[in-house]
Amino acid sequence: MRLLGFMAMKTLIAFYSRRGENYVSGDIKVLKKGNTECVAEMIKEQLADADVFQIETVQTYSDSYMTCIEEAKAELHAGERPVLKADCDPSAYDTIILGYPNWWGHVPMCVLTWLEAHDFAGKTIIPFCTHEGSGMGSTEKDIRTACLLANLKPGTAIHGTNAPRAQKSVEAIVALAK
């Protein structure tokens, strides 16, 4: 935790991640831990005082990767906001490090469910996404639209294949949070 004057600055690491079947370097592989979760854990290691909130949906996506991406695409096109299992009120935090996979060039709709449920005015949001070739896509625009009055820092795109070895990217994210 850092101090600004006498006020402690609090950081939240909020993320959505997919375990199980994932597209990795051109193949479907089963991951015990999702790529975004791996990166979030690495950030937590460097920011020991940060809190962590995993965004999870009530209705789970298909175990099949190919079916899951079709479900995600249908949610995106319908503008759905999936119901979340739990919530975390970001009002006690100054900085939110927000992690998610890039799905169809956008943040997963469940991430928008969480963002739109809260007021991020005056908060700093540091986004990072994992992807298999599409980088940040339109995800920063999605966040900006949902959090108009937040201080949105430039996002960091991490190739999913490299997530377990993304130390340099993690260091850059952590530097933005300090």
Secondary structure as UniProt FT lines:
FT   STRAND          2..4
FT   TURN            5..6
FT   STRAND          7..9
FT   STRAND          11..15
FT   STRAND          20..24
FT   TURN            25..26
FT   STRAND          27..31
FT   HELIX           35..46
FT   TURN            48..49
FT   STRAND          51..54
FT   HELIX           65..78
FT   HELIX           90..92
FT   STRAND          95..101
FT   TURN            104..105
FT   HELIX           109..116
FT   TURN            121..122
FT   STRAND          124..131
FT   TURN            135..138
FT   HELIX           139..146
FT   TURN            148..149
FT   STRAND          151..152
FT   STRAND          156..159
FT   HELIX           160..165
FT   HELIX           167..177
//
